[in-house]
Amino acid sequence: MSLVKLQLSDFRNIQQASLALSAGLNILVGCNGSGKTSVLEAIHYLGLGRSFRTHLTGRVIRQGERAFTLFAQCELEGRQVPIGLAKDKSGETQLKIAGAQAQRLADLAELLPVQLIHPDGFNLLTGGPQARRAWLDWGVFHQEPTFFSLWGRVRRLLKQRNALLRQSTQYRQLAFWDQELVRLGGELAEFRASYCQAITPLIKEMTADFLPEFDISLGFYRGWEKDTPLNELLEAGFERDRTLGYTGVGPQKADVRLKANGVPAQDILSRGQLKLLVCAMRLAQGLYLNQHSSRGCIFLIDDFASELDVDKRRLLAARLKQCASQVFITAIDTGQLADMMDANDCKLFHVEQGKISETLEKAESKL
């Protein structure tokens, strides 16, 4: 999978832009605020249906306009697939895939697997479990065809259970729903556990390069203690759940727990080291997808040089080449990208005040 062409209309500070892309490396160079990160944001929107910078649609639409429009021509297994997304200030979204209206953002996500590495990525490890569940579920979604519908059924069950909690006085009023939640939650946990086990060797391989001084381990927490059946925990927690108004155990509480030398990673690693660990996690996911699917992962890397020394930049460049994926990178200048620009399949774009132009400039190494 790669993007052949990308068009943006009224997106952030970009009025109109059309980019003919490389199937390999695409570098966007410009000053801070020029609009280069907005190109990554647009691709992220096409792949995940949302921004990684804001949850407010109005901030993404160019000032004075009512909506933004994104279009891409994708190369997939030798055929061209056009995709489009438009969104207005009210949040109404229109999707098109291969010329036909699409109803689900998941259809875009399935078609266009995207991994993002950016300066605030360390929040994946320092923040709450929701972000780590999203990281995990991205991988399971692209590995297990039934995952999306299964997780949707679990979410609906949890919504129904939480509504019943506010009305029920005895646990038996929830027992029927909990039987189904236990069954589906168990299936979901098995999918997640299996994926964690499968990707761990790749993460350890990556971190052996990026963080050789640490032994990194990855553990999966299913959302309840594995030694106690979920149905028993749901019944035992009924009064607590009824008081709080939500379900305290189950697959919605799942987490991925990473340790460095046996200590929680966020407690022992510096911010720069946490960023390297997140790089390893996301690279491993992309490489795993490439190895097990015909749809290659697209990597978006915002501010390539941020907090990475020369050796780590070279390692990241080498690993990205190993993935053989389409890559989009932003940088203030090309000097720190010399190791990335030695390939024939590299395109360089200059971004200034929302205007994007392709350039033939070559990088001068500042390593």
N, C-alpha and C positions, 0 to 999 in steps of 0.2 A: 504494500500500500504506500502510495506517495501522492502528494498534491502536485499537479502539473501547473495549475493556474489558481491564483487567489485574487478576488476582487472585494474591495471594501467601499461602502458608501455611507457617509455621515456617521462614522464610527470614531468616537473620541474626537481628536483634532484632525482627523483625516476626512476630507470632503469626498474625494474620489481617488482610488488607487487600484492599479492592475499590475500584478506581478507574475511574470513567467518564471517558474521555479526550477531549481535543480532537484533531481531525485536524491542527491546526496546532501551536500552542505550548503546552507543558505545563511549568510551573515548580514545582519542589519546593524549599521554603524551610524551613530549620531549622538549629539549632546543630550544631556538629561532633559526630558520634557519634549523631545523632538517628535516622538510618536513611534519609536522603534518597538517599545514594549507593547504598544497597542496592536501591532501585527501579531505578536504571540498570543495576545488576549483574544484576538479574532479567531485564530486557529483553535484555541482552547474552547471558545464558544461553539465552534462547529463540531468539535469532538465530544464535548461534555454538556453543551447547552447552557453554560453559565460562565461568568467571569471568575477569574482567580483574584481579582483586585477589589471588587465591590459586589454587594448583593442588590444595589439600587440601579435599575435599568436606566433611569434618567441621567445618571452620571456617565453612561457609556454612549448615549446618543449625542451627536455633535450639537453644540449650543445653537438654539434657534430652530432645530429640526424636530420632527415628531417621531421619527423611527430610524433605525439603522438597518442596512441590508448587507449580508455576507454571501458570497458565492465562491465555490471552489470546483475545479475539475479534478477528479481523482483518477489515478491509475490503479486498477485492481485486477490482478490476474489477467493482464493483457487487454482489458477493456476500460473504456472511459465512462466514469459515472459522475454526472453533475449533482452537486448538493447545494442547497441554499437555505438560509435562515434569515428571517426578518422579525424585528421586535419593536413594538411601539412603547410609548411612555406608560401606558396602562398595564404593560406586561404581556399583552396579547402576542403570541408567537405563531409564526407561519413557517412550516418546514416543507421542503421539497427534496426528494431523492429520486434521481433518474427521471425527472419531469413529473413525478406523481406526488400528490399531497401525502405527507407522513403525519402520523398522530403522536408518535412517542419519541421523546428525546433519546430513549434507549436505542432507537434505530440508528441515529447518528453515532452514538457511542460505539455501537457494534461495528459500524462501518469504518470509523476513524479512531483507532486507539491512540491516545495522546498521553505522554508523560511530561510533566513540568518540573524543572529544577530552577529554583529562584532564590534570591537572597534570604527570604523569610522562611525557607523550607524547613529549617530546624524546628519550627513549631510543630511539625509532625511528631517529634519526639518529646517536646517540652509541654505541649498542650494536652487537652483531654483525649479520651479514647475515641471520640467520634472521627477525628482525622485519620487515626490508624485503622479504624474499621473501614473507612472509605478507601484507604490504600489497599487493604486486604481484599475488599469486595471488588475493586477494579480488576484485580487479577483473577478472582473466581468468576466474575462476570464473563471475562474473555476465555475462560477455560471450560466452564460448565454451561451448556445451552439452556438448562432449565433453571439456572440460578435466579434470573431476574423475576420470573413468575413466582418462584418459591418465596423469595424475599418479600414480594408484594403481598402474597397471601399471609405471611407472618405479620407484616405491618398492619394489615387490616384486622387480623385477629387481636393484636395488641390494642388497637384503637377501640375495638368492641369490648375487650376485657376492661380497659381503663374506664370506659363509660359505665359498665356494669358495676365496677368497684364503688362508684359514687351512689349507686342505688341499692346495693346488696347489703344484707345484714348477716347472712350465713354463707359459708364457703360453698355449700352444695349448689348455690345459684350460679357458680362459676365453673363447676366441675366439668360440664360438657365442653365448654370452650377450652379449658385447660388440657383436656385429652388431645385435642387437635393441635394446640400450641406445643405440647410436649413432642408430638410426632413430627411436626414440621420443623420445630426448633432443633430437634435432633438431626434431621437431614441437613439443615443449614449449617450446623456446627461441624458435621462430617465433611461437607464441602470445604469449609474454611480451614479445618485442621489438615486436610489432605493437601491443600494448596500451600499452606505454611511449610509443611514437611518437604514438599517438592522444591520449593524455591530457596530454602535455607542453604543448601550447598552453594548455590550461585552467590548468595549474599556473603557468605563466608569467604568465597573466592575473591569477590570484589574488595571486601574489607581487609583482606590480607595484603592487598596492594595499597589501599588508601590509609589504613590504620594498622600497620604491621605490629605496633607495640601493644595492641589489644586483641584479646580473644573475644570475639563477638558471638553471642548466642541469642537465639530468637525463640520465644515461647508464646504459645497461643492459649488465651483464656477464653473459654466458650461463652462466658456470661453467667456461669454458675459453677460451683465446685464439682469436679468430675466424680468425686467419691459419693456424692449424694444425688439420687434421681431428681430430675427437675420437677416432677409432679409433687414430690414430698416438699420441696422448697417452696413451691407456689402455694401449697396448702398452709405450710407453717408460717408463711409471710403474709397471709391474708389480712390480718388486722393491721399490720404495718402498711401494706399497700393501700388498704381502704382509707387509712388516715392520710396518707400522702397523696392519694388519688392517681397513682400510676404503679406499674408493675416493676418491682425492684430487681428481679432476676430474669434471665432468659437471653436469647440471642441478641437482643437489642443492647445488651451490656458487654458484648464481646470486646476483646482488646488484644493487641499484639504487644508483648513485653520484651524489650531488648536490653541485654546486659553486656557490659564491657568488663572483662576480667571478673565476672560474677557480681558486679555492682550495677544497679540501674543506670543505663547509659546517660540519662539526663543529669545524674548526680556526679559523674566522674569526667565526662567529656567537656571540653571547651566548646564555645559556640562554633568555632571553625571546624572542630572535630565532629560535632553533631551534624554540621552541614555535609561533611564528607560521608558520614554514615548514611544520611538521607540520599546523597548521590548514589551510593552503592545500592541502596534499597530500590531506587527507581530504575537504575541501569539494569539491575538483576531482573526486575519485572519486565522491562522491555526486551531483554535478551531471551528470557524464558518464553515470552509470547512469540518472538521471531522463530524460536526453535520448535514451537508446537502449533503454529498457525500459519496460514498463507497470508494473513493480514499483518504486515510489518508495523511495528510501533513507530510513531513519530515523536521525536524528542524536541521539546521547547526549553531552551536554556537562557534565562534572563540574567544579564550581567555576568558573563562567563568568568571573569577574573576575580569577582568579589570574594575576598577572604581566602583565596587559593594561592599558594606560593607556586614558583616555577615548576617544581617537580610534580606537584599535584595537578597543575594544569595539563602537563604532558601526559600524566596517567589518565586523566579524564578524556583527553583527546584520543588516546590510544584505545580506551574502552569504547568510546563512541564509534570509532572506526570498526572495532570488532563486531559491534551490533549490526553493522551494514544497514543502518536505518536512515531515513530522511531526518535531517537535523536543522533546526533553526536556532541561531545564536544572536544575542544582542551584545554590543560592546560599545564603549565610547570611542575607541580607535582600534585599528587592526594590529597594532604592535604586539599585543599579547596573544594573538591568534595565529602566529606564523606556523606552528605545528599542525594547525587544522587546515591551513590553506594550501597545502602542497598537493592536493588531489585535483584531478582534472574536472571532477564533478562538483566544483565549488562556484557559487555565485555570490557576489558582493553587492549589497544595496546601501545607498546613502539615504538617510532620513533627516529631513530638516523642516521643522514647522509643519508637520503633517504631509509633506510632499516626499515621495519615494522615487528614487531613480536608480537603475542598475549602473554599476561602474566597473571598469576593468582594472582598477587600482590593485596593486599587489602589496601584500603585507611586508613591512620591514620589521624584522625581529627586534623586540626590546627585551627579550629574555636574557 
